């Protein structure tokens, strides 16, 4: 009985070993059959990791080029490494062998058919089950003990020709048919940390249709911090802004990607403490710059019931092409209140009525002030006195002529 169990275990081990060997050998033979003789797929046994390596990659020497030359403590489980060379074999959507496209012929109009695309790990799912969430890749990490940290995913895209061209430890991994010349004044690459494509072949993702979302961030449990945080290499270090490394030119950039009926930013929260909190940042060319041209293109309050602030021409179609800042009154009008919001200082209604509550100053002089004052008010007082004298004299002349006429009638 024991011999049968032992033989069964032995046969199972042999089958598993042959299967794994067959997978690795098949991938290796497929690459060799395509004419690429510089790459070899290796399964490097390790006490703590499974590594699948194709080509002359530093990983075959157990080197982490990502962390060179730091002293970070590192550990791994499964590693898949590959090297793309000029003679690597390519295929089309149907599996037919094809040549790579030249970037000289690539432009925005033909990009779909003229670029070269590679993936080291492709996970794909076809979902024919209604009401099922199909997840192609799920990264889950748990911070269990107090003070531990967890990342659900980590992506990096790097431009590191300098690392291979100026370091002998890495230069030996450069393919023989590649002339790597690094010039920091001309060296340029495109880097995308992560791309999320939403390929919608159904109804538009607007209510009441089902949503189509690029990135959905869902919080669970106790309150969390930021849904999106943009950092740089030395964000937490005491460095001058001009010396910071890895900073971005823009935080969020929308490029020809919003529907004509769309909205740039949307919030359906019933209440929050602050809308845009920019109090810690000094903007040297405006906290907000808007393109505005006439009514409806500025900042609108309460769907227009409380008015609008907009820019553009004074009136549409006039000869005056100067830019004007216009305050469109609300249904009640426009008013200015005191800092403590207890006094209404100025109010203007939609009928042209202007209501002033307080003293009015003209060129530094208070209108309706003390008659003993100086400046314009004093001169105004003198003029009023002269006008009163003239008026009294005129009245005296009229009375004199009136009485003189009465005497003449009696005679």
C-alpha positions as a printed Julia matrix, in Angstrom:
411×3 Matrix{Float64}:
   0.0     0.0     0.0
   2.8     2.39    0.92
   4.65    1.51   -2.27
   1.58    2.39   -4.36
   1.23    5.79   -2.63
   4.94    6.44   -3.09
   4.74    5.53   -6.77
   1.69    7.78   -7.19
   3.46   10.76   -5.65
   6.52   10.09   -7.78
   4.47    9.96  -10.98
   2.64   13.19  -10.06
   5.93   14.98   -9.44
   7.3    13.81  -12.79
   4.16   14.99  -14.64
   4.26   18.44  -12.99
   7.95   18.83  -13.77
   7.5    17.84  -17.41
   4.56   20.25  -17.77
   6.52   23.23  -16.41
   9.49   22.3   -18.57
   7.24   22.07  -21.61
   5.8    25.56  -21.02
   9.24   27.15  -20.7
  10.66   25.18  -23.65
   7.71   26.06  -25.91
   8.11   29.78  -25.28
  11.84   29.49  -25.85
  11.46   27.54  -29.11
   8.79   29.96  -30.38
  11.16   32.91  -29.93
  14.06   31.02  -31.52
  11.88   29.92  -34.42
  11.11   33.55  -35.17
  14.76   34.27  -35.8
  15.66   35.89  -32.49
  18.76   34.02  -31.37
  19.79   36.52  -28.72
  17.02   35.76  -26.25
  16.6    32.78  -23.96
  13.68   32.24  -21.62
  14.9    31.04  -18.27
  13.14   29.88  -15.16
  15.57   30.65  -12.39
  14.83   28.62   -9.28
  14.94   30.61   -6.09
  14.1    29.95   -2.49
  11.85   32.98   -2.4
  10.88   33.76   -6.0
   9.97   32.41   -9.43
  11.72   34.4   -12.17
  10.94   34.08  -15.88
  13.64   35.84  -17.89
  14.05   36.23  -21.65
  17.07   37.95  -23.13
  20.2    39.47  -21.65
  18.45   41.15  -18.73
  20.19   42.24  -15.5
  17.6    40.19  -13.64
  19.35   37.0   -14.72
  22.14   38.11  -12.4
  19.55   38.94   -9.75
  20.15   42.68  -10.21
  17.43   45.25   -9.43
  18.22   48.05  -11.86
  15.27   50.0   -10.41
  16.99   50.43   -7.05
  20.62   50.74   -8.12
  22.66   51.89   -6.14
  20.36   52.3    -3.11
  20.55   50.17    0.03
  16.8    49.48    0.11
  15.83   46.08    1.52
  14.09   44.16   -1.3
  12.12   40.93   -1.65
  10.24   39.3    -4.54
   7.95   36.4    -5.37
   7.25   36.18   -9.12
   9.3    38.17  -11.66
   8.81   38.29  -15.45
  11.66   40.02  -17.3
  12.14   40.57  -21.02
  14.38   42.5   -23.41
  13.15   44.02  -26.69
  15.87   44.17  -29.33
  15.88   45.43  -32.94
  15.61   41.83  -34.18
  12.76   40.82  -31.88
   9.9    39.16  -33.74
   6.51   40.88  -34.06
   3.06   39.79  -35.15
  -0.26   41.34  -36.14
  -3.68   40.81  -34.6
  -4.04   37.53  -36.47
  -0.7    36.12  -35.35
   1.04   36.65  -38.69
   4.69   37.69  -38.6
   5.16   41.37  -39.5
   7.89   44.0   -39.48
   7.85   46.96  -37.13
   6.63   50.35  -38.3
   8.93   53.32  -38.73
   8.21   56.31  -36.53
   9.0    58.55  -39.5
   5.65   57.54  -41.03
   3.67   57.87  -37.8
   1.22   60.72  -37.23
  -2.02   61.38  -35.39
  -4.14   60.38  -38.37
  -2.61   56.93  -38.94
  -1.38   56.16  -35.44
  -3.83   53.27  -34.95
  -2.2    51.3   -37.78
   1.35   52.63  -37.68
   2.69   52.14  -34.15
   4.38   49.18  -32.48
   2.89   47.79  -29.28
   4.42   45.34  -26.81
   3.14   43.83  -23.59
   5.17   41.77  -21.14
   2.11   40.44  -19.32
  -1.36   40.36  -20.89
  -4.35   39.33  -18.81
  -7.62   39.21  -20.73
 -11.19   38.16  -19.94
 -14.29   37.7   -22.13
 -17.42   38.2   -20.06
 -20.58   36.56  -21.4
 -22.28   36.45  -18.01
 -24.86   39.17  -17.36
 -24.47   40.96  -14.04
 -20.91   39.71  -13.45
 -17.95   41.96  -12.66
 -15.09   40.77  -14.88
 -11.73   41.84  -13.41
  -8.67   41.13  -15.56
  -6.11   42.13  -12.93
  -6.66   42.45   -9.2
  -3.91   43.59   -6.9
  -4.7    43.22   -3.2
  -2.36   44.03   -0.36
  -3.18   44.04    3.36
  -1.49   46.06    6.08
  -2.01   43.74    9.04
   0.2    44.85   11.91
   0.21   48.34   13.4
   2.44   50.69   11.4
   2.6    48.51    8.28
   1.92   49.86    4.78
   0.11   48.42    1.76
   0.08   49.27   -1.97
  -2.57   47.71   -4.17
  -0.51   48.48   -7.27
   2.74   50.14   -8.25
   3.68   51.31  -11.75
   6.76   53.1   -13.03
   7.95   54.28  -16.43
  11.55   55.44  -16.59
  14.0    56.97  -19.06
  17.37   55.53  -18.06
  19.77   55.46  -21.0
  22.3    57.14  -18.72
  22.25   54.15  -16.38
  23.28   51.78  -19.2
  25.66   54.06  -21.07
  27.68   55.43  -18.15
  27.79   52.43  -15.82
  29.96   49.43  -16.69
  27.84   47.19  -14.51
  24.9    47.73  -16.89
  26.62   48.45  -20.21
  27.32   44.74  -20.66
  23.57   44.18  -21.01
  23.28   46.43  -24.08
  22.51   44.28  -27.18
  25.36   44.03  -29.7
  23.27   45.54  -32.5
  22.31   48.61  -30.49
  24.44   51.76  -30.55
  23.45   53.5   -27.33
  24.79   57.04  -27.3
  23.56   59.18  -24.43
  23.51   62.95  -24.85
  21.49   64.69  -22.13
  20.9    67.69  -24.41
  19.1    65.61  -27.08
  17.99   62.39  -25.36
  14.18   62.23  -25.39
  11.55   59.55  -24.69
   7.82   59.33  -24.05
   6.83   58.15  -20.59
   3.34   57.15  -19.45
   3.03   55.76  -15.95
  -0.31   54.1   -16.62
  -2.88   54.32  -19.41
  -6.52   53.4   -18.92
  -8.55   52.9   -22.09
 -12.36   52.85  -22.12
 -13.59   51.34  -25.4
 -17.32   51.95  -25.44
 -19.22   50.13  -28.16
 -22.56   50.54  -26.37
 -24.83   53.38  -25.37
 -23.29   56.67  -24.19
 -22.3    56.61  -20.56
 -24.87   59.19  -19.47
 -27.93   58.69  -17.28
 -30.04   56.57  -17.43
 -27.54   54.36  -19.32
 -24.91   52.4   -17.45
 -21.74   54.33  -16.6
 -18.45   54.04  -18.49
 -15.66   55.24  -16.21
 -11.93   55.56  -16.82
 -10.75   55.4   -13.22
 -13.08   54.73  -10.31
 -11.79   55.27   -6.8
 -13.88   53.76   -4.02
 -13.25   54.27   -0.34
 -14.16   51.72    2.31
 -14.2    51.71    6.1
 -13.11   54.74    8.1
 -12.5    58.15    6.44
  -9.51   58.13    4.1
  -7.12   60.88    3.0
  -6.84   61.93   -0.65
  -8.54   60.13   -3.54
  -5.81   61.45   -5.86
  -2.46   62.79   -4.67
   0.19   64.2    -7.01
   3.72   64.08   -5.61
   7.26   64.57   -6.87
  10.51   62.77   -6.1
  11.37   65.04   -3.16
   7.91   66.25   -2.11
   8.58   65.73    1.59
  12.09   67.2     1.53
  13.03   70.77    2.35
  14.03   71.85   -1.16
  13.58   75.11   -3.05
  10.84   74.98   -5.68
  13.38   75.65   -8.44
  15.44   72.62   -7.34
  12.68   70.05   -6.96
  13.02   66.94   -9.12
  10.3    65.23  -11.1
   7.75   68.05  -10.88
   4.88   68.16  -13.39
   3.99   70.92  -15.85
   0.27   70.37  -15.21
  -1.72   68.6   -12.52
  -4.7    67.55  -14.64
  -4.87   68.12  -18.4
  -7.93   67.7   -20.61
  -7.0    67.49  -24.29
  -9.87   67.45  -26.79
 -11.65   64.87  -24.65
 -14.87   66.41  -23.29
 -18.21   66.1   -25.1
 -19.83   69.41  -26.21
 -22.6    68.79  -23.67
 -20.09   67.68  -21.03
 -18.82   69.19  -17.79
 -15.16   69.57  -16.85
 -15.55   68.95  -13.11
 -18.73   67.76  -11.4
 -19.73   67.52   -7.75
 -23.1    66.32   -6.5
 -22.24   66.61   -2.82
 -25.0    68.24   -0.81
 -22.51   70.04    1.38
 -18.75   70.31    1.94
 -16.57   72.66    3.95
 -14.54   74.19    1.08
 -14.88   73.91   -2.67
 -11.36   74.72   -3.94
  -8.83   75.17   -1.13
  -5.97   77.23   -2.58
  -5.15   79.31    0.47
  -1.61   77.93    0.85
  -0.56   78.72   -2.72
   0.38   82.11   -4.16
  -0.39   82.23   -7.88
   1.68   84.79   -9.79
  -0.53   84.93  -12.9
  -3.94   84.53  -11.37
  -5.51   81.9    -9.13
  -8.04   81.29  -11.92
  -7.9    82.47  -15.52
 -11.13   82.31  -17.51
 -12.0    82.83  -21.15
 -15.24   84.81  -21.14
 -17.22   86.51  -23.9
 -20.55   88.02  -22.95
 -23.38   86.72  -20.83
 -23.44   83.05  -19.91
 -19.66   82.56  -20.2
 -18.57   83.77  -16.78
 -19.19   82.73  -13.17
 -22.91   82.11  -12.72
 -24.58   81.96   -9.31
 -27.65   79.84   -8.55
 -28.39   79.14  -12.21
 -28.38   82.89  -12.9
 -30.97   83.83  -10.28
 -28.24   85.56   -8.26
 -26.45   87.04  -11.26
 -23.17   86.51  -13.04
 -19.68   87.95  -13.41
 -18.43   87.79  -16.97
 -15.99   89.45  -19.36
 -15.84   90.41  -23.02
 -17.23   93.27  -25.05
 -19.46   95.89  -23.46
 -22.41   94.95  -25.66
 -22.58   92.28  -28.31
 -22.16   93.72  -31.82
 -20.97   97.2   -30.79
 -17.94   98.98  -32.2
 -16.28   99.02  -28.8
 -13.91   96.04  -28.91
 -12.4    96.68  -25.49
 -12.69   94.05  -22.8
 -15.1    94.85  -19.99
 -15.76   93.23  -16.65
 -19.52   93.05  -16.2
 -21.59   92.26  -13.14
 -25.0    90.98  -14.17
 -27.47   91.7   -11.41
 -29.45   89.0    -9.74
 -33.23   88.94   -9.68
 -33.19   91.41   -6.79
 -30.16   93.42   -7.88
 -26.6    93.89   -6.62
 -25.53   94.84   -3.14
 -22.36   95.39   -1.12
 -22.35   94.53    2.58
 -19.93   95.1     5.43
 -17.21   92.61    6.36
 -19.24   91.22    9.23
 -22.27   90.86    6.94
 -24.48   92.99    9.19
 -24.82   96.23    7.18
 -25.92   96.81    3.64
 -23.64   99.56    2.35
 -24.73   99.84   -1.3
 -27.66   98.35   -3.16
 -28.61   98.67   -6.84
 -31.92   97.32   -8.08
 -32.83   96.25  -11.61
 -34.67   99.56  -12.2
 -31.54  101.68  -11.82
 -32.17  102.7    -8.23
 -29.0   103.25   -6.21
 -29.22  103.11   -2.42
 -26.31  104.41   -0.34
 -26.19  103.74    3.38
 -23.35  105.78    4.88
 -21.13  108.72    4.11
 -20.2   109.48    0.5
 -16.77  110.91   -0.34
 -15.79  112.66   -3.56
 -12.06  113.17   -4.14
 -11.47  112.69   -0.45
 -14.17  115.12    0.64
 -17.29  113.96    2.43
 -20.46  115.08    0.73
 -23.09  116.57    3.06
 -20.48  117.13    5.78
 -19.57  119.94    8.24
 -20.03  123.48    6.83
 -16.89  124.52    8.58
 -14.88  122.07    6.61
 -12.28  122.85    4.04
 -11.91  122.23    0.35
 -14.88  121.58   -1.9
 -17.51  121.61    0.83
 -16.38  125.05    1.98
 -16.58  126.44   -1.55
 -19.96  124.85   -2.04
 -21.17  126.59    1.13
 -19.88  129.96   -0.13
 -21.6   129.47   -3.48
 -24.87  128.6    -1.74
 -24.58  131.78    0.37
 -24.01  133.92   -2.73
 -26.95  132.28   -4.47
 -29.12  133.01   -1.41
 -28.09  136.68   -1.44
 -28.87  136.99   -5.15
 -32.19  135.29   -4.59
 -33.09  137.65   -1.71
 -32.11  140.72   -3.75
 -34.2   139.52   -6.67
 -37.19  139.03   -4.38
 -36.69  142.53   -2.93
 -36.63  144.09   -6.4
 -39.82  142.25   -7.35
 -41.57  143.43   -4.15
 -40.38  147.03   -4.68
 -41.7   147.15   -8.23
 -44.96  145.55   -7.12
 -45.59  148.21   -4.43
 -44.59  151.03   -6.74
 -47.13  149.83   -9.29
 -49.89  149.75   -6.67
 -49.23  153.4    -5.69
 -49.37  154.47   -9.33
 -52.78  152.83   -9.74
 -54.22  154.74   -6.72
 -53.06  158.08   -8.1
